[in-house]
Amino acid sequence: MKRKVLKLLFSMVPCLLLLTSCIKTQSPQKPNILLICVDDLRPELKCFGADYINSPNIDKLAAKGVSFQKHYVNAPSCGPSRYTLLTGLYGSASNNALFLRANKMEEGIKEIHPSMPEWFKTNGYTTVSVGKVSHHPGGRGGSNWNDSTIIEMPNAWDKHLMPVLEWEHPRGMMHGLANGEIRIKASDMDVFQTVEGNDNIYPDGAITDQAITQLRALTTNNENPFFLAVGIIKPHLPFGAPKSYFDSYTGVEFPPIEHPKKPEGKTTWHNSSEFRQYNLWKKDPNKDKAFAEEVRRHYAACVSYADAQVGKIIAELKRTGADKNTIVVLWGDHGWHLGEHAIWGKHSLFEESLHSPLIIHYPGMERKGATTDAIVETLDIFPTLCDLTGVEIPEFVRGVSLRNILEHPNTSGHPAVAYKNNATTIRTATYRMTLHKDGFVELYDHTTAENETNNVAEKHPKLVEELKNVLLSKMK
């Protein structure tokens, strides 16, 4: 009898070992990441306090996540801002910052740290990019941004996709208007437009469709977690959206433009050259209030159009069931002046160029719908995503994880810095200081109604020195 029992026990050992092995290998999969980048998006959304804006889908995401009301980008232009997002590092202030990085990689002279998607790729993620995630939609160079031998971010993406349809090529999509209209000469293209039709008469409709296609494929083949980045172009110039979005603002009263006068003294003010290159019908929004109102309403229509694309993508994520294990980040690549300081565009180091929305939702988060006034910056996104997924935070990144703020929204943040070729700036909870290369300083007190219209640097020399030290230390 004892022999039979022993024989039975020995026969069960392999089964127990196999079962134990199976249990060990079936560890929970790391969370997926859905990163949605929206071009030229001001924090002028209902969930950021602008109750006159129609942004129901982004508002719904904010109600599930944490909204960073004081998020600042590290550069007031598409290319260098996206460089900081995608590398976790400061870089060139020019729009070709990522291409310059790619050139250095090809030269092989010095070590180039992996980009954020490459870091996640080496940690077992399938990485896919759709639309404008890096500076060039589709991530390629050449005259029409479709040369597959010139890659903006080598080693980053398993797929880097950009549908073009009737807009012919990525460059055509980037500045496209309805039904395949391509910018050939900017002065011949209207600065804004509304056309009857569905969402697919403008480029973002095709980007959204491709994003949904990729989302279905990624959630069907779930061997690896995915990192899907989607770049929506609007509300980038020219301001074009289906007429229904423009009509939704009929009768809506917009607030007056804050501090609309050109600043006195030395600042990073500019003449809105990107905006003024388009056909403005010989009108100047700084002098023509009715025209300024039209521009603002068309921008708002583009925001609502972009919001609809966000809604479609998140709805598909939910339909697949992958939302239960997916971190969702919505990020604006910088702000945009709509007449403040008599600027129509980005490219300054004023608040309006650098302040953009950031919303983060992750599965199981406790502070759903919370807002935080902690000062944070784009550099923080890379380490935050590592922290939330359990991926090691690389030592080289310059930002810090925002996980503690996500869990405790009343936690203080940290100063945010930004740069152009000729100046750098630092934003604290109460001040903004801008340091020009020639040593000139702007200091603005955000505890007063004057905000960034009264340079008080001469009144606070000690504070200026303190902020200079913090700024130089962060940029070192």
C-alpha positions in Angstrom: 0.0 0.0 0.0 2.8 2.4 0.9 4.5 1.7 -2.4 1.3 2.6 -4.3 1.0 5.9 -2.4 4.6 6.8 -3.0 4.3 5.9 -6.7 1.2 8.1 -6.9 3.0 11.0 -5.2 6.0 10.8 -7.4 3.7 10.7 -10.5 2.1 13.9 -9.3 5.4 15.9 -9.0 5.8 16.7 -12.7 2.2 18.0 -12.8 2.8 20.2 -9.8 6.0 21.6 -11.3 4.2 22.3 -14.5 1.4 24.0 -12.7 3.8 26.1 -10.7 5.6 27.1 -13.8 2.4 28.2 -15.5 1.5 30.3 -12.5 4.9 32.0 -12.6 4.7 32.9 -16.3 1.1 34.2 -16.1 2.1 37.4 -14.4 -0.1 40.5 -15.0 0.7 42.4 -18.2 2.1 45.9 -17.8 -0.4 48.6 -18.5 -0.7 49.8 -22.1 -0.1 53.5 -22.9 -2.3 55.7 -25.1 -0.6 59.1 -25.7 -2.7 61.7 -27.5 -0.8 64.8 -28.7 -2.9 67.8 -29.8 -1.1 70.5 -31.8 -1.4 74.2 -30.7 -3.9 73.4 -28.0 -4.4 76.1 -25.4 -5.8 75.1 -22.0 -9.0 76.8 -23.2 -11.2 73.8 -22.5 -14.3 73.5 -20.3 -12.4 71.2 -17.9 -9.8 74.0 -17.6 -12.4 76.6 -16.7 -13.5 77.9 -20.2 -17.2 77.2 -20.0 -17.9 78.7 -23.4 -15.8 76.0 -25.2 -17.4 72.7 -26.4 -15.0 70.0 -25.4 -17.1 67.1 -24.1 -14.7 64.3 -24.8 -11.7 65.8 -23.3 -13.9 66.9 -20.3 -15.0 63.3 -19.9 -11.3 62.2 -19.8 -10.6 64.9 -17.2 -13.5 63.6 -15.1 -11.8 60.2 -15.0 -8.2 61.4 -14.5 -6.2 64.3 -13.0 -6.0 67.6 -14.9 -2.8 69.5 -14.5 -4.0 73.1 -14.6 -0.5 74.5 -14.5 1.4 72.3 -17.0 4.0 74.1 -19.0 5.9 73.0 -22.1 9.7 73.4 -22.4 9.7 75.2 -25.7 7.0 77.3 -27.4 7.3 75.6 -30.8 6.2 72.1 -32.1 9.6 70.6 -32.8 11.6 71.4 -29.7 8.6 70.8 -27.4 8.0 67.3 -28.9 11.7 66.7 -28.5 11.5 67.2 -24.7 8.3 65.0 -24.6 9.9 62.1 -26.6 13.4 62.2 -25.1 13.0 63.5 -21.6 15.8 65.9 -22.3 16.4 69.5 -23.3 17.5 69.9 -26.9 17.8 72.4 -29.8 15.3 75.2 -29.9 14.7 74.7 -33.6 11.9 72.7 -35.2 14.4 70.1 -36.6 15.6 69.2 -33.1 14.8 65.5 -33.5 16.4 65.4 -37.0 19.6 66.8 -35.5 19.5 64.1 -32.9 19.0 61.5 -35.6 22.1 62.9 -37.5 24.2 62.5 -34.3 23.0 58.9 -34.0 24.1 58.3 -37.5 27.5 59.9 -37.0 28.0 57.6 -33.9 30.4 60.1 -32.4 28.8 60.3 -29.0 26.3 58.3 -27.0 22.7 59.2 -27.7 20.2 58.2 -25.0 17.2 56.2 -26.2 13.9 58.1 -26.8 10.8 57.4 -24.7 9.2 55.0 -27.3 12.6 53.2 -27.8 12.9 52.8 -24.0 9.4 51.3 -23.8 10.2 49.1 -26.8 13.3 47.7 -25.2 11.1 47.0 -22.1 8.7 44.8 -24.1 6.2 47.2 -25.6 4.9 47.3 -29.1 5.3 51.0 -30.1 3.1 52.6 -32.8 2.8 56.2 -33.9 0.0 57.7 -36.0 -0.2 61.3 -37.2 1.8 64.2 -35.8 3.7 62.8 -32.8 7.2 64.0 -33.7 7.5 67.3 -35.6 6.9 65.8 -39.0 3.6 63.8 -39.3 4.8 60.3 -40.1 8.3 61.0 -38.8 10.1 61.2 -42.1 12.1 63.9 -43.9 12.5 65.0 -47.5 10.7 67.8 -49.3 7.3 66.3 -48.8 8.1 64.6 -45.5 7.8 61.1 -46.9 11.4 60.1 -47.6 11.8 56.7 -45.8 15.5 57.1 -45.8 15.4 60.1 -43.5 13.9 59.0 -40.2 13.1 61.6 -37.5 13.3 59.1 -34.6 15.4 56.0 -35.4 14.7 52.8 -33.4 11.6 54.4 -31.8 8.5 52.9 -33.5 7.5 49.4 -34.7 5.2 51.4 -36.9 5.2 55.1 -37.7 2.2 55.8 -39.8 0.7 58.8 -41.6 -2.3 58.4 -43.9 -2.4 61.1 -46.6 -5.4 60.3 -48.9 -6.2 63.2 -51.2 -3.7 65.5 -49.4 -1.0 63.5 -51.3 1.8 63.6 -48.7 2.4 64.3 -45.0 3.4 67.9 -45.7 0.1 68.4 -47.5 -1.8 66.9 -44.5 0.0 69.1 -42.0 -1.3 72.4 -43.5 -4.3 70.9 -45.3 -7.8 72.3 -45.6 -11.0 70.6 -46.7 -11.2 68.0 -49.5 -7.5 67.8 -50.2 -6.5 71.5 -50.4 -2.8 71.7 -49.9 -0.8 74.7 -48.9 1.4 75.7 -51.8 1.7 79.4 -51.2 0.6 80.4 -47.8 -0.6 83.8 -48.8 -3.1 82.1 -51.2 -4.5 79.9 -48.5 -7.2 81.4 -46.2 -6.3 81.6 -42.5 -9.6 80.0 -41.6 -12.3 78.1 -43.3 -15.6 76.2 -42.6 -17.0 73.6 -45.1 -20.1 71.4 -44.9 -19.3 67.8 -44.5 -18.2 65.0 -42.0 -15.0 64.8 -40.0 -13.2 63.1 -42.9 -13.2 66.2 -45.2 -10.2 67.4 -43.0 -7.0 65.5 -42.4 -7.6 64.6 -38.8 -10.5 62.4 -39.8 -8.0 60.1 -41.6 -5.5 60.2 -38.7 -8.3 59.1 -36.3 -9.5 56.3 -38.6 -5.9 55.0 -38.8 -5.5 55.3 -35.0 -8.7 53.2 -34.5 -7.4 50.6 -37.0 -4.1 50.3 -35.1 -5.9 50.2 -31.7 -8.0 47.2 -32.9 -4.9 45.4 -34.1 -3.0 46.1 -30.9 -5.8 44.9 -28.7 -6.4 41.8 -30.8 -2.8 40.7 -30.6 -2.1 41.3 -26.9 1.1 39.3 -26.5 2.9 42.6 -25.5 1.6 45.8 -23.9 1.3 48.6 -26.4 2.5 52.2 -26.5 0.2 53.9 -29.1 0.9 57.6 -29.7 -1.6 59.6 -31.8 -1.0 63.1 -33.0 -4.0 65.3 -33.9 -3.1 68.3 -36.1 -5.9 70.8 -35.4 -6.2 73.4 -34.0 -2.9 74.1 -35.9 -3.1 76.8 -38.6 -4.9 77.2 -40.9 -8.0 77.0 -38.8 -10.3 74.6 -40.8 -13.1 72.4 -39.4 -16.4 71.0 -40.6 -19.1 73.7 -40.4 -21.1 71.9 -37.7 -18.3 72.6 -35.2 -18.3 76.3 -36.1 -22.1 76.5 -35.9 -22.0 75.1 -32.4 -20.6 78.5 -31.3 -23.5 80.5 -32.7 -24.7 82.8 -30.0 -21.9 81.9 -27.6 -20.3 84.9 -26.0 -16.5 84.8 -25.8 -14.7 86.7 -23.0 -12.7 89.8 -23.8 -9.0 89.3 -24.8 -6.8 89.7 -21.7 -4.0 92.3 -21.9 -4.3 92.7 -25.7 -1.7 95.5 -26.1 1.8 95.1 -27.4 4.1 95.1 -24.4 6.5 98.0 -23.8 10.2 97.4 -23.4 12.2 94.3 -24.2 10.3 91.0 -24.3 10.0 88.0 -26.5 7.2 89.6 -28.4 7.0 88.9 -32.1 4.9 90.0 -35.1 2.9 86.8 -35.5 4.6 85.9 -38.8 3.3 82.3 -39.0 -0.2 83.6 -38.7 0.3 86.6 -41.0 1.7 84.5 -43.9 -1.9 83.3 -44.7 -4.6 85.2 -46.5 -6.1 87.6 -43.9 -8.2 89.5 -46.4 -6.0 92.6 -45.5 -7.4 92.6 -42.0 -5.5 93.0 -38.7 -7.1 91.3 -35.7 -5.2 93.7 -33.4 -7.1 96.6 -35.0 -10.3 94.9 -36.2 -12.3 93.5 -33.2 -14.9 91.7 -35.5 -12.1 90.0 -37.3 -10.4 89.0 -34.0 -13.7 87.5 -32.9 -13.9 85.5 -36.2 -10.4 84.1 -35.7 -11.1 83.1 -32.1 -14.4 81.3 -33.1 -12.6 79.4 -35.9 -9.9 78.4 -33.5 -12.6 77.2 -31.1 -14.3 75.2 -33.9 -11.0 73.5 -34.5 -10.7 72.6 -30.8 -14.1 71.1 -30.8 -13.2 69.1 -34.0 -10.0 67.8 -32.3 -12.1 67.0 -29.2 -14.4 64.8 -31.4 -11.4 62.9 -32.7 -10.2 62.3 -29.1 -13.7 61.0 -28.3 -13.6 58.5 -31.1 -10.2 57.1 -30.1 -11.1 56.7 -26.5 -14.5 55.2 -27.4 -12.7 52.5 -29.4 -10.3 51.8 -26.5 -13.3 51.3 -24.3 -15.1 49.1 -26.9 -12.1 46.7 -27.0 -12.0 46.4 -23.2 -8.4 47.5 -23.2 -9.3 50.6 -21.3 -9.2 48.6 -18.1 -5.4 48.2 -18.5 -4.4 51.4 -20.4 -2.9 54.7 -19.2 -4.3 57.6 -21.2 -2.4 60.9 -21.5 -3.7 63.9 -23.3 -1.0 66.6 -23.9 -1.0 69.9 -25.8 2.4 70.5 -27.4 2.3 74.3 -26.4 -0.1 77.1 -26.0 -1.2 79.7 -28.5 -1.8 83.5 -28.2 -5.3 84.6 -29.4 -4.5 88.3 -29.2 -2.9 88.4 -25.8 0.1 90.8 -25.9 -1.1 91.6 -29.5 0.3 88.2 -30.6 -1.5 85.6 -32.8 0.5 82.4 -32.5 3.0 80.7 -30.3 6.9 81.3 -30.2 7.0 83.7 -27.3 8.1 83.0 -23.7 4.9 84.5 -22.3 2.4 82.4 -20.4 0.1 82.0 -23.4 2.7 80.2 -25.5 3.9 77.8 -22.8 0.7 76.9 -20.9 -1.0 73.8 -22.3 -3.3 71.1 -21.1 -2.1 67.8 -19.5 -4.5 65.1 -18.4 -3.5 61.7 -17.1 -5.7 58.7 -16.3 -4.6 55.3 -15.3 -6.4 52.1 -14.2 -7.3 52.0 -10.5 -6.5 55.6 -9.8 -8.2 57.0 -6.8 -8.4 60.7 -7.5 -10.7 60.6 -10.5 -11.8 64.0 -11.6 -9.2 65.9 -9.5 -7.5 69.0 -10.6 -4.1 70.2 -9.4 -2.4 73.6 -9.5 1.1 72.1 -9.0 3.5 73.5 -11.5 4.8 70.7 -13.8 6.5 70.5 -17.2 6.5 68.3 -20.2 9.8 66.7 -19.2 8.0 65.0 -16.4 5.8 62.8 -18.7 8.6 60.3 -19.6 9.5 59.4 -16.0 5.8 59.4 -15.0 4.9 56.8 -17.6 7.8 54.7 -16.4 6.6 55.0 -12.8 3.0 54.1 -13.7 4.0 51.0 -15.7 6.7 49.7 -13.5 9.3 50.3 -16.2 12.7 51.5 -14.8 13.0 55.3 -14.9 16.2 56.0 -16.8 18.9 58.0 -15.0 19.3 60.4 -17.9 15.9 62.0 -18.0 15.6 65.5 -16.7 12.0 65.5 -15.4 10.5 63.9 -12.4 7.6 61.4 -11.9 4.2 63.0 -11.3 2.9 59.9 -9.6 2.9 61.5 -6.1 0.8 64.5 -7.5 -1.6 62.1 -9.2 -2.1 60.4 -5.9 -2.1 63.6 -3.8 -3.2 66.5 -6.1 -2.6 69.1 -3.4 1.1 68.3 -3.5 3.4 71.1 -4.6 5.0 70.9 -8.0 8.4 72.4 -9.1 9.5 75.3 -11.3 9.1 74.8 -15.0 11.6 76.1 -17.6 11.4 76.8 -21.3 13.7 78.1 -23.9 14.1 79.8 -27.3 17.4 80.5 -29.1 17.7 84.0 -27.5 16.2 83.5 -24.1 15.1 81.1 -21.3 12.3 81.4 -18.8 11.3 79.9 -15.4 7.8 79.7 -14.0 7.1 79.3 -10.3 3.8 79.3 -8.5 4.0 83.1 -8.2 6.5 84.4 -10.7 7.8 84.1 -14.2 11.3 85.3 -14.9 12.7 85.5 -18.5 16.5 85.8 -19.0 17.7 87.0 -22.3 21.1 86.0 -23.7 22.4 89.6 -23.3 21.5 89.5 -19.6 18.3 91.5 -19.7 15.6 90.2 -17.3 11.8 90.2 -17.3 10.1 89.4 -14.0 6.3 89.1 -13.7 4.3 88.7 -10.6 1.4 86.3 -11.1 -0.2 87.1 -7.8 -1.3 90.5 -9.2 -3.9 91.2 -11.9 -1.2 92.6 -14.1 0.3 89.1 -14.7 2.8 89.5 -17.5 2.3 93.1 -18.4 4.5 94.8 -15.8 8.2 94.0 -15.6 9.1 94.3 -11.9 12.7 92.9 -12.2 14.3 96.2 -10.9 12.2 96.1 -7.8 13.3 92.5 -6.8 17.0 92.1 -7.5 17.4 89.4 -4.8 14.5 87.3 -6.2 16.0 87.7 -9.7 19.3 86.3 -8.6 17.6 83.4 -6.8 15.5 82.5 -9.9 18.6 82.8 -12.2 20.4 80.3 -10.0 17.4 77.9 -10.2 17.0 78.4 -13.9 20.7 77.8 -14.7 20.8 74.8 -12.4 17.9 73.1 -14.1 19.3 73.9 -17.6 22.8 72.9 -16.8 
